[in-house]
Amino acid sequence: AMARAAAADVKARAEKLGLEKAAAAAGLVRKETPALTGRGQALGDLGTGAALEETAFSLPEKTLSDPVRTTAGWAVLRVLEKKPFDPAELERQKAQVAASLRQQMQQELFRAFVVAARDRYEVARDAKAYRRALGQEE
């Protein structure tokens, strides 16, 4: 409760003095994510969470959020910039993303096949047969 009250106090001060000064006055540090952050990505040191993500992505630019519960306590968020969805960029990357996902699915399917085969069949190692297959017959 005290941490939430402290976060609310920081927000109130930040609306008058600015976030940097309000955080410093409370003995806290103002931090920014190093780059634009998408859904499902960690918000810097705050980590991830449904409430945190919902607040960050619904907040208008340049406004302060109410205190938000994080894994480490409470935080006040401010979105500096939002980049809208770009359909042209999606079209440009669609083939590459589809190929990457297809390859990932193939690898997962092969791993599942190998695990099932190991469960079903006994695996015996024959060093002579291995060398013969490599053309290193003795």
Secondary structure, DSSP 4 states (H G I P E B T S, - for coil): -HHHHHHHHHHHHHHHH-HHHHHHHTT------SS---TTS--GGG---HHHHHHHHHSPTT-BPPPEEETTEEE--B--------HHHHHHHHHHHHHHHHHHHHHHHHHHHHHHHHHHS-----HHHHHHHTT---
